[in-house]
Amino acid sequence: MPGGRLTQPERQQIALGLADGLAYAEIARRLERPTSTITREVMRNGGPTAYRADLAHRATEHRAHRRKPAAPKGTSAAPQAHGRDAEAVRAYEETLTTVMMASGMPKMMARVMAGLTLSDTGSLTASELSERLQVSPASISKAVAFLDGQDLIRRERDDRRRERYVVDDDVWYQAMTASARSIAQIVETARQGVTVLGSDTPAGHRLENVARFLDFVSESTARAAEQARAILHTKPPVAEDGDATAPGGSGSS
């Protein structure tokens, strides 16, 4: 499997693959690259609908010039629990962060969310996050305030009275119900607009259709979150030996 940075011809192949509607995994297979490499490349350069090979190549060169000098030889990533590959974990954390950013989350908030999600405890202090992400405590504080306001994390005190930021099972449930409430508010506002603009006008019809659509989405989201909540508190089934769904399984021979 080739290593190093993507070349401009490879980026052109990625653009062609996206135009043909190919999945990231298929594009990666054709280029003999990890799927995570293709995912990061596309997400950090406009996403699947806006990716342009020439712009992506120039942006990468620009980032390379701005990048800090590489760590001295012999410097390695911190040891990982459970025998994990430290470099693979680092690459995956970058991929998860990039995907969260593509969904609309600001970069630092996405980095904090990814760091919390990938920690085995699901909770870290401000100093632990600052050390892990190599950013200032002020950046952590701003990111945490945003995530807390979105109901994506919660705060608690440990036995040393330190504030810890937690992402646990119920946080995701709370986030989904908060999203449903937010959509419901848009529905209410849209229906107010129908009254103002007139139900028999083109603009009024448009707002009524928006309200009906989002009302269905809001109710469906809240109902699905409630029905699926139990999944968050169950352990995944243990895969049989040789099962393609087992950790590390490729699903192919």
Secondary structure as the mmCIF struct_conf table of DSSP 4:
data_model
#
loop_
_struct_conf.conf_type_id
_struct_conf.id
_struct_conf.beg_label_comp_id
_struct_conf.beg_label_asym_id
_struct_conf.beg_label_seq_id
_struct_conf.end_label_comp_id
_struct_conf.end_label_asym_id
_struct_conf.end_label_seq_id
BEND BEND1 GLY A 4 ARG A 5
HELX_LH_PP_P HELX_LH_PP_P1 LEU A 6 THR A 7
HELX_RH_AL_P HELX_RH_AL_P1 GLN A 8 ALA A 19
TURN_TY1_P TURN_TY1_P1 ASP A 20 GLY A 21
HELX_RH_AL_P HELX_RH_AL_P2 TYR A 24 LEU A 31
TURN_TY1_P TURN_TY1_P2 GLU A 32 GLU A 32
HELX_RH_AL_P HELX_RH_AL_P3 THR A 35 MET A 43
TURN_TY1_P TURN_TY1_P3 ARG A 44 GLY A 46
TURN_TY1_P TURN_TY1_P4 PRO A 48 ALA A 50
HELX_RH_AL_P HELX_RH_AL_P4 ALA A 53 ARG A 66
BEND BEND2 ARG A 67 ARG A 67
HELX_LH_PP_P HELX_LH_PP_P2 LYS A 68 PRO A 72
TURN_TY1_P TURN_TY1_P5 LYS A 73 GLY A 74
HELX_LH_PP_P HELX_LH_PP_P3 ALA A 77 PRO A 79
HELX_RH_3T_P HELX_RH_3T_P1 ALA A 81 GLY A 83
HELX_RH_AL_P HELX_RH_AL_P5 ALA A 86 ALA A 102
TURN_TY1_P TURN_TY1_P6 SER A 103 GLY A 104
HELX_RH_AL_P HELX_RH_AL_P6 LYS A 107 LEU A 118
BEND BEND3 SER A 119 GLY A 122
STRN STRN1 SER A 123 THR A 125
HELX_RH_AL_P HELX_RH_AL_P7 ALA A 126 LEU A 133
TURN_TY1_P TURN_TY1_P7 GLN A 134 GLN A 134
HELX_RH_AL_P HELX_RH_AL_P8 PRO A 137 GLY A 149
TURN_TY1_P TURN_TY1_P8 GLN A 150 ASP A 151
BEND BEND4 LEU A 152 LEU A 152
STRN STRN2 ARG A 154 ARG A 157
TURN_TY1_P TURN_TY1_P9 ASP A 159 ARG A 160
BEND BEND5 ARG A 161 ARG A 161
STRN STRN3 GLU A 163 VAL A 166
HELX_RH_AL_P HELX_RH_AL_P9 ASP A 169 LEU A 197
TURN_TY1_P TURN_TY1_P10 SER A 199 ASP A 200
BEND BEND6 THR A 201 THR A 201
HELX_RH_AL_P HELX_RH_AL_P10 PRO A 202 ALA A 228
HELX_RH_3T_P HELX_RH_3T_P2 ARG A 229 HIS A 233
BEND BEND7 THR A 234 THR A 234
HELX_LH_PP_P HELX_LH_PP_P4 LYS A 235 GLU A 240
TURN_TY1_P TURN_TY1_P11 ASP A 241 GLY A 242
TURN_TY1_P TURN_TY1_P12 ALA A 244 THR A 245
BEND BEND8 ALA A 246 ALA A 246
TURN_TY1_P TURN_TY1_P13 PRO A 247 GLY A 248
BEND BEND9 GLY A 251 GLY A 251
#
